[in-house]
């Protein structure tokens, strides 16, 4: 359970909505953070699939789980690189065009 001061806890199904509520005021890095959250969701799906298949005795080398892990770590790497580049651009004072249509 995710516990915040003054709140007893947030159910796991509401964690995604709590994280996206925190992302709303970010502005410049909003798209980067949403991409990072999508990578985390992909990681969650990979872990869940592995645990489910392991409990049934179904995983094998080169199977679906390995592909899901490959994709989730690739997305996580891209998300962290994009987040770092946006942070460096904002730290150096370079202007970045923000798409306000989202």
Protein Blocks (a to p, Z undefined) as FASTA:
>chain_A
ZZdehiabdcfklmmmmmmmmmmmnommmmmmmmmmmmmmmmmmmmmmmmmmmmnopace
hiaklmmmmmmmmmmmmmmmmmmmmmmmmmnopacdddfkZZ
